[in-house]
Amino acid sequence: MSLKENYENIKKRIQAACDRSGRDTKDVTLISVSKTKPLDMLREVYEAGSLDFGENKVQELSDKIPAMPGDIRWHMIGHLQRNKVKYIAGKVFLIHSVDSVRLAEEIQKQSVKAGTDTDILIEVNVAQEDSKFGFHNEDVIPMVREISEFPNVHIRGLMTIAPFVDDPEENRPIFKALNSLSQAIQDENIKNVTMKDLSMGMTNDFEVAVEEGATYVRVGTAIFGERNYT
């Protein structure tokens, strides 16, 4: 199948998941995860209708932004080191992977320098996997309160990376838990915080994530094919 067909197939599957769960497909954004992929492939998916692209590495993001159309919304979805924030401040639509107060503090500092505001999601390690970044559930609300004090940084919701499983149903409790945590934060009415977004679900489990309230799904392999890391 062509990349266009892959992209359209994922959109159809999102539509079906929305239909099953009584959601409006307009409330779910498909992020085409383009890490390690060449520009000609990104252009093909852009031509198919994708305006949202996700990258894991700052260097790759910095190289691709000027080479691609200006109406693309770029999402930083990988682990972000504090010393790299200055390269993407004011250039990305949303940072999904804020996993410490110190990182948020650096985003504040670089946002001021760039004369911009930055929207972020708080990364939550719902499954408490040692190999993953992110706050543990019980730490999230205190950290959200602390980060909410940074005037140029705006918390828009939560993100999680669920475990890689053969049966996507195994991740349903993870997605439910993130949604519940989002509701709990919303109920706190913290200034400068809106829980409008849930970034969860990837190639192997995005349909379950949509059924459980995802507003962003991050799909790479099912659109672009397997990655070549050599």
C-alpha positions as CSV (number, residue, x, y, z in Angstrom):
1,M,0.0,0.0,0.0
2,S,1.1,3.6,-0.6
3,L,1.7,6.0,2.3
4,K,-1.4,7.8,1.3
5,E,-3.4,4.6,1.6
6,N,-1.8,3.8,4.9
7,Y,-2.7,7.3,6.2
8,E,-6.3,7.0,5.0
9,N,-6.6,3.6,6.5
10,I,-5.6,4.8,9.9
11,K,-8.1,7.7,9.6
12,K,-10.9,5.2,8.8
13,R,-9.9,3.1,11.9
14,I,-10.0,6.2,14.1
15,Q,-13.5,7.0,12.6
16,A,-14.7,3.5,13.5
17,A,-13.3,3.7,17.0
18,C,-15.1,7.1,17.4
19,D,-18.3,5.6,16.2
20,R,-18.0,2.7,18.7
21,S,-17.4,5.0,21.6
22,G,-19.9,7.8,20.6
23,R,-17.2,10.4,20.0
24,D,-16.8,13.0,17.2
25,T,-13.9,12.2,15.0
26,K,-13.1,16.0,15.0
27,D,-11.9,15.5,18.6
28,V,-9.2,13.1,17.7
29,T,-6.0,14.3,15.9
30,L,-3.7,11.8,14.2
31,I,0.0,12.6,14.6
32,S,2.1,11.1,11.9
33,V,5.3,10.0,13.7
34,S,8.0,10.7,11.2
35,K,11.2,10.0,13.2
36,T,14.0,8.6,11.1
37,K,11.9,9.1,7.9
38,P,13.2,11.1,4.9
39,L,11.5,14.3,3.8
40,D,10.0,12.8,0.6
41,M,8.0,10.4,2.7
42,L,6.8,13.2,5.0
43,R,5.8,15.2,1.9
44,E,3.8,12.3,0.6
45,V,1.9,12.0,3.9
46,Y,1.4,15.7,4.0
47,E,-0.1,15.6,0.6
48,A,-2.4,12.9,1.9
49,G,-3.8,15.4,4.4
50,S,-1.6,15.1,7.5
51,L,-0.8,18.5,9.1
52,D,0.5,17.1,12.4
53,F,3.9,15.4,12.6
54,G,5.7,14.0,15.6
55,E,9.4,13.8,16.1
56,N,11.5,12.3,18.9
57,K,14.8,14.1,18.5
58,V,15.5,17.8,18.6
59,Q,18.2,17.7,15.9
60,E,15.9,15.9,13.4
61,L,13.0,18.2,14.2
62,S,15.3,21.3,13.7
63,D,16.4,20.0,10.3
64,K,12.9,19.1,9.1
65,I,10.9,22.2,10.1
66,P,12.5,24.6,7.6
67,A,12.4,22.0,4.8
68,M,8.6,21.3,5.1
69,P,5.5,23.5,4.5
70,G,4.8,26.2,7.1
71,D,1.3,25.1,8.0
72,I,2.5,21.9,9.6
73,R,2.0,21.5,13.4
74,W,5.1,19.9,14.9
75,H,4.9,17.8,18.0
76,M,7.9,17.0,20.2
77,I,7.0,13.5,21.5
78,G,10.4,12.2,22.6
79,H,12.3,12.6,25.8
80,L,13.5,16.3,25.8
81,Q,16.8,17.2,27.4
82,R,16.9,20.6,29.1
83,N,20.0,21.8,27.0
84,K,18.0,21.2,23.8
85,V,14.9,23.3,24.6
86,K,16.4,26.5,23.2
87,Y,16.4,24.9,19.7
88,I,12.7,24.3,19.6
89,A,11.2,27.1,21.6
90,G,8.7,28.9,19.5
91,K,8.9,26.3,16.7
92,V,6.8,23.5,17.9
93,F,3.0,23.4,18.3
94,L,3.1,21.1,21.4
95,I,5.6,19.4,23.7
96,H,4.1,16.1,24.8
97,S,6.9,14.8,27.0
98,V,7.4,17.2,29.9
99,D,8.6,14.8,32.7
100,S,10.1,17.2,35.3
101,V,9.6,20.6,36.9
102,R,13.2,21.5,35.9
103,L,12.4,20.8,32.2
104,A,9.2,23.0,32.5
105,E,11.4,25.7,34.1
106,E,13.8,25.6,31.2
107,I,10.9,25.8,28.7
108,Q,9.7,28.9,30.6
109,K,13.1,30.4,30.4
110,Q,13.5,29.7,26.7
111,S,10.0,30.8,25.9
112,V,10.7,34.2,27.4
113,K,13.9,34.4,25.4
114,A,12.0,33.5,22.2
115,G,9.2,35.9,23.0
116,T,6.7,33.1,22.9
117,D,4.3,30.9,24.9
118,T,4.6,27.1,24.9
119,D,1.9,24.6,25.2
120,I,2.9,21.3,26.9
121,L,1.5,18.0,28.1
122,I,2.7,16.3,31.3
123,E,4.1,12.9,30.7
124,V,2.8,10.3,33.1
125,N,4.4,6.8,33.5
126,V,1.0,5.2,34.3
127,A,2.4,1.7,34.0
128,Q,5.4,2.6,36.2
129,E,7.8,1.0,33.8
130,D,11.5,1.5,34.8
131,S,12.4,2.0,31.2
132,K,10.0,4.9,30.7
133,F,10.2,8.6,31.6
134,G,7.3,10.5,33.2
135,F,5.7,11.2,36.6
136,H,4.1,8.5,38.7
137,N,0.3,9.1,39.1
138,E,0.5,10.2,42.7
139,D,3.1,12.9,41.9
140,V,1.2,14.5,39.0
141,I,-1.1,16.9,40.7
142,P,1.6,18.5,43.0
143,M,3.9,18.9,39.9
144,V,1.1,20.4,37.8
145,R,0.5,23.0,40.6
146,E,4.2,23.8,40.5
147,I,4.5,24.1,36.7
148,S,1.3,26.1,36.5
149,E,3.2,29.0,38.1
150,F,5.3,29.5,34.9
151,P,3.5,32.2,33.0
152,N,4.7,31.3,29.5
153,V,4.1,27.6,29.8
154,H,0.6,26.3,29.5
155,I,-0.4,22.8,30.5
156,R,-3.0,21.4,28.0
157,G,-3.3,17.8,29.2
158,L,-1.5,14.6,29.8
159,M,0.5,12.1,27.7
160,T,1.5,8.5,28.3
161,I,3.5,5.8,26.5
162,A,1.7,2.5,27.3
163,P,3.6,-0.8,27.4
164,F,4.1,-2.7,24.1
165,V,1.7,-5.6,24.2
166,D,0.4,-8.1,21.8
167,D,-3.2,-7.6,22.8
168,P,-4.2,-3.9,22.8
169,E,-6.9,-4.6,25.3
170,E,-4.2,-5.0,27.9
171,N,-3.6,-1.3,27.7
172,R,-7.2,-0.2,28.2
173,P,-6.7,0.1,32.0
174,I,-3.7,2.4,31.3
175,F,-5.7,4.7,29.1
176,K,-8.7,4.7,31.5
177,A,-6.3,5.6,34.3
178,L,-4.8,8.6,32.4
179,N,-8.3,9.8,31.5
180,S,-9.4,9.6,35.2
181,L,-6.3,11.5,36.3
182,S,-7.1,14.1,33.7
183,Q,-10.6,14.5,35.2
184,A,-9.2,14.7,38.7
185,I,-6.8,17.5,37.7
186,Q,-9.6,19.3,35.8
187,D,-11.7,19.2,39.0
188,E,-8.8,21.0,40.9
189,N,-9.4,24.2,38.8
190,I,-5.8,25.1,38.7
191,K,-5.1,28.4,37.0
192,N,-3.1,28.2,33.7
193,V,-4.1,24.5,33.4
194,T,-6.6,23.0,31.0
195,M,-7.1,19.2,30.6
196,K,-8.3,19.4,27.0
197,D,-5.8,16.8,25.6
198,L,-4.9,13.2,26.1
199,S,-2.0,12.0,24.0
200,M,-2.1,8.2,24.1
201,G,-2.1,5.3,21.8
202,M,0.3,4.3,19.1
203,T,0.3,1.9,16.1
204,N,-0.6,-1.2,18.1
205,D,-3.2,0.2,20.4
206,F,-4.5,3.6,19.1
207,E,-8.1,2.3,18.6
208,V,-8.4,1.3,22.3
209,A,-6.9,4.7,23.2
210,V,-9.5,6.5,21.1
211,E,-12.3,4.6,22.8
212,E,-10.9,5.7,26.1
213,G,-10.7,9.4,25.3
214,A,-7.4,10.1,23.4
215,T,-7.4,13.4,21.6
216,Y,-4.0,12.7,20.0
217,V,-2.8,9.4,18.8
218,R,0.8,9.0,17.7
219,V,1.1,6.6,14.8
220,G,4.4,5.9,12.9
221,T,4.9,2.4,11.8
222,A,1.4,1.9,10.5
223,I,1.8,4.9,8.2
224,F,5.5,5.0,7.3
225,G,6.4,1.3,7.8
226,E,9.1,-0.2,10.0
227,R,12.0,2.1,11.0
228,N,15.5,1.6,9.9
229,Y,17.8,2.7,12.7
230,T,21.1,1.8,11.0
